[in-house]
Amino acid sequence: MESSGGVLQYVLQDGMVYVDCAQRNLMKPIGFMFSQYWFEIAVEHYVWDALGDESVCLMLVAQNSYNFFLFGQPIFQAYYTVHDLSKSTITFAPLDGMTSKVPVFADIPSEILLAAEPPTFWEQYG
């Protein structure tokens, strides 16, 4: 998995995506909207040094057969969370000393942008 001309090289195995840790600089933050707030997950929060030696990294956002992503660990590495079951709410705040941005309130997009063929994750974020 060595870098090739600035193009991210990866291996997909058993639904997990592995990359050369030296290629993290080719990756971008992931942005998503949750309950009218835009969140940004930095690369250091969704790419993990799998062997602890900076050789092989694992993306912490994995494919599945459902129509959603699970962001558990990347969210908890970037934000304090308070789960209030009595109000059915989750509150987020950036962790002290981290690069996480404060979630930004925004209108829910009124249009869905469709591509003839949706871009792959790597075309979008790689």
C-alpha positions as CSV (number, residue, x, y, z in Angstrom):
1,M,0.0,0.0,0.0
2,E,2.5,2.6,-1.0
3,S,1.5,6.1,-2.3
4,S,1.4,6.4,-6.0
5,G,1.6,9.9,-7.4
6,G,-0.5,11.5,-4.7
7,V,-3.3,9.0,-5.2
8,L,-4.5,7.3,-2.0
9,Q,-3.9,3.5,-2.2
10,Y,-6.0,1.3,0.0
11,V,-7.0,-2.3,0.6
12,L,-10.6,-3.4,1.2
13,Q,-10.7,-6.6,3.3
14,D,-13.8,-8.0,5.0
15,G,-15.6,-4.7,4.8
16,M,-12.7,-2.8,6.4
17,V,-10.5,-0.2,4.6
18,Y,-6.8,-0.2,5.3
19,V,-4.3,2.5,4.1
20,D,-0.6,3.3,4.5
21,C,-0.4,5.6,7.5
22,A,2.0,7.8,5.6
23,Q,-1.0,8.7,3.2
24,R,-3.2,10.3,5.9
25,N,-2.1,13.7,4.5
26,L,-4.1,12.8,1.3
27,M,-7.3,12.4,3.2
28,K,-9.8,15.2,4.1
29,P,-12.2,15.7,7.1
30,I,-15.6,14.1,6.8
31,G,-18.6,16.5,7.1
32,F,-22.2,15.4,7.9
33,M,-25.4,16.9,9.1
34,F,-27.1,15.6,12.2
35,S,-30.4,17.2,13.4
36,Q,-29.7,20.5,11.5
37,Y,-26.1,20.7,12.7
38,W,-23.0,20.3,10.5
39,F,-20.3,18.2,12.1
40,E,-16.7,17.7,10.9
41,I,-14.7,14.7,11.8
42,A,-10.9,15.2,11.4
43,V,-8.7,12.6,9.7
44,E,-6.9,11.8,13.0
45,H,-10.3,10.8,14.5
46,Y,-11.5,8.4,11.7
47,V,-8.1,6.9,10.7
48,W,-6.4,4.7,13.4
49,D,-2.9,3.3,13.5
50,A,-3.9,-0.4,13.5
51,L,-0.5,-1.8,14.5
52,G,0.8,1.1,16.6
53,D,3.9,1.5,14.4
54,E,2.6,4.0,11.8
55,S,2.6,1.4,9.0
56,V,-1.0,0.3,8.5
57,C,-4.0,2.5,9.3
58,L,-7.6,1.5,9.5
59,M,-10.5,3.7,8.7
60,L,-13.0,3.7,11.5
61,V,-16.0,4.2,9.2
62,A,-16.8,0.9,7.7
63,Q,-19.2,-0.3,5.0
64,N,-22.3,-2.1,6.0
65,S,-25.5,-3.3,4.3
66,Y,-27.6,-0.6,5.9
67,N,-28.5,2.9,4.6
68,F,-26.4,4.7,7.2
69,F,-22.9,5.0,8.7
70,L,-21.8,4.3,12.3
71,F,-19.5,7.1,13.6
72,G,-19.2,5.9,17.2
73,Q,-15.5,6.1,18.0
74,P,-14.7,9.0,15.7
75,I,-17.4,11.1,17.3
76,F,-16.4,10.2,20.9
77,Q,-12.7,11.1,20.1
78,A,-13.8,14.5,18.9
79,Y,-16.7,15.6,21.1
80,Y,-18.1,15.4,24.6
81,T,-21.5,13.9,24.4
82,V,-24.4,14.0,26.8
83,H,-27.2,11.5,26.3
84,D,-30.4,12.7,27.9
85,L,-32.9,9.8,27.6
86,S,-35.7,11.7,29.3
87,K,-35.6,14.3,26.5
88,S,-34.4,11.9,23.7
89,T,-31.5,14.2,23.0
90,I,-27.8,14.0,22.5
91,T,-25.7,17.2,23.1
92,F,-22.3,17.6,21.6
93,A,-19.3,19.9,22.5
94,P,-15.8,19.9,21.1
95,L,-13.2,18.2,23.5
96,D,-10.8,20.6,25.1
97,G,-7.4,20.7,23.4
98,M,-8.7,19.1,20.2
99,T,-9.1,20.5,16.7
100,S,-12.8,19.7,16.6
101,K,-15.1,22.5,15.4
102,V,-18.3,23.6,17.2
103,P,-21.2,22.0,15.3
104,V,-22.8,24.7,13.1
105,F,-26.6,25.1,12.9
106,A,-27.9,25.2,9.3
107,D,-31.1,24.7,7.3
108,I,-31.7,21.2,6.1
109,P,-31.0,21.2,2.4
110,S,-34.2,21.5,0.4
111,E,-32.8,19.7,-2.7
112,I,-31.1,16.4,-3.1
113,L,-28.2,16.5,-5.5
114,L,-27.9,13.4,-7.5
115,A,-25.1,12.4,-9.7
116,A,-25.5,10.1,-12.7
117,E,-23.3,7.7,-10.8
118,P,-22.5,8.7,-7.2
119,P,-18.9,9.4,-6.4
120,T,-17.0,6.7,-4.4
121,F,-15.9,7.6,-0.9
122,W,-12.3,8.0,-2.3
123,E,-13.4,10.3,-5.1
124,Q,-15.2,12.4,-2.5
125,Y,-12.8,12.3,0.4
126,G,-9.6,10.8,-0.9
